[in-house]
Amino acid sequence: MVIEDENPYLLLTPGPLSTTPTVKRVMMRDWCTWDDDYNVDVVQVIRKQLVELAGGSPDTHTAVLMQGSGTFSVESAIGSVIPEDGKLLVLANGAYGQRLAKIAARLKIALVVEDSGDLSPPDPVKLEQTLADDPTITHVALVHGETTTGMLNPLDKIAPVVKAAGRVLIVDAMCTFGGVPLNVNQLEIDFVISSANKCIQGVPGFGFIVAKRTVLEATAGWARSLSLDLFDQWKTMEAGNGGKWRYTSPTHTVRAFAQALKELEKEGGIAARCARYTESQHVLSEGMAELGFPSLLPKDVQSPIITAFPFPTDPGFEFKQFYEELKERGFVIYPGKVSDRDTFRIGTIGNVNADDIRRLLTAIKETKR
Ligand SMILES: *Cc1c(COP(=O)(O)O)cnc(C)c1O
């Protein structure tokens, strides 16, 4: 049987994103969740590779896979690693930072939110003061790449402040992990969270948490949910030969992810992937500016992942029509909103390169305006 790549358009979105035909192809067989062919040869290999990609070592770090979309893994971490008398400080500057806070509020976890506004990164000096003023704060959470705007938050400046104050650090690196270098050892990050369908370029269905072993080990019995219990999921994945999930695992997605990891390695690892995304992002932002669409963010905080463009002020611009015209030409873009401004966003992650972006720019030039 010949399997065609049937995509009618490229997804220039923050995930799910365009995947390679070879990633899709490996989903054409079925796997038994009790068999070692799956558990040891697929799941355990993935867990080991994730620890390596995060810059951790197997003695000090471990990876836990969790069913569901990325938010489920975020909720699993937030809901499982903060004790009953703990208190979470969330540094927010967009919808995903706000979602961290929303999860904590829903779980009735004591919470402080510092929102620096959609267009400003969190301030390490202010953070230092907040942590000094409130010794009851036990955990700090933030987003690495804020998908709302495409901003790359200054994790290298925030992490040392959190660690100097002796607090636990939780990072939602959903849209950056695998595409932007990050090192859990150097930055002493306790929990880093991402999912299958972002920069590793797999398909949706599960997320993962790379955790510092000693910190995770202390969390037995803290989870506020049964199915999202991070500690229990980890214990099950470690037991016996390892690799077992509690409850049905997304076998096809997991297999696709294993293939995606091989392709990441073949590309040259995170540095090479970051270089590809960065080139695409530069071609995009420069080309768009020439077409009358300046980027929302200044260059120094712009991530290579996704770029936001404010709606142009010319009255002839209608997003819906713009979107449909681009879709007809083979490109799907993403709507957005920051504070009180409408934006659209264009992702440069997935199986997409600078030539695809050049074709997109040609298509944008041809739209009716
Ligand atoms: C994609 C994403 C998530 C998770 O979103 P899901 O729709 O649940 O997969 C969380 N945080 C960030 C920063 C993201 O980009």
Ligand as a Chemical Component Dictionary entry (heavy atoms), coordinates in Angstrom:
data_LIG
# 
_chem_comp.id                   LIG 
_chem_comp.type                 NON-POLYMER 
_chem_comp.pdbx_formal_charge   0 
_chem_comp.three_letter_code    LIG 
# 
loop_
_chem_comp_atom.comp_id 
_chem_comp_atom.atom_id 
_chem_comp_atom.alt_atom_id 
_chem_comp_atom.type_symbol 
_chem_comp_atom.charge 
_chem_comp_atom.model_Cartn_x 
_chem_comp_atom.model_Cartn_y 
_chem_comp_atom.model_Cartn_z 
_chem_comp_atom.pdbx_ordinal 
LIG C1 C1 C 0 0.826  24.672 23.262 1  
LIG C2 C2 C 0 1.149  25.221 24.576 2  
LIG C3 C3 C 0 0.592  24.680 25.759 3  
LIG C4 C4 C 0 -0.333 23.489 25.780 4  
LIG O1 O1 O 0 -1.416 23.626 24.974 5  
LIG P1 P1 P 0 -2.332 22.375 24.632 6  
LIG O2 O2 O 0 -3.348 22.975 23.715 7  
LIG O3 O3 O 0 -2.912 21.860 25.882 8  
LIG O4 O4 O 0 -1.468 21.353 23.967 9  
LIG C5 C5 C 0 0.994  25.210 26.974 10 
LIG N1 N1 N 0 1.873  26.219 27.038 11 
LIG C6 C6 C 0 2.426  26.765 25.942 12 
LIG C7 C7 C 0 3.407  27.873 26.094 13 
LIG C8 C8 C 0 2.077  26.291 24.674 14 
LIG O5 O5 O 0 2.624  26.839 23.567 15 
# 
loop_
_chem_comp_bond.comp_id 
_chem_comp_bond.atom_id_1 
_chem_comp_bond.atom_id_2 
_chem_comp_bond.value_order 
_chem_comp_bond.pdbx_ordinal 
LIG C1 C2 SING 1  
LIG C2 C3 SING 2  
LIG C2 C8 DOUB 3  
LIG C3 C4 SING 4  
LIG C3 C5 DOUB 5  
LIG C4 O1 SING 6  
LIG O1 P1 SING 7  
LIG P1 O2 DOUB 8  
LIG P1 O3 SING 9  
LIG P1 O4 SING 10 
LIG C5 N1 SING 11 
LIG N1 C6 DOUB 12 
LIG C6 C7 SING 13 
LIG C6 C8 SING 14 
LIG C8 O5 SING 15 
# 
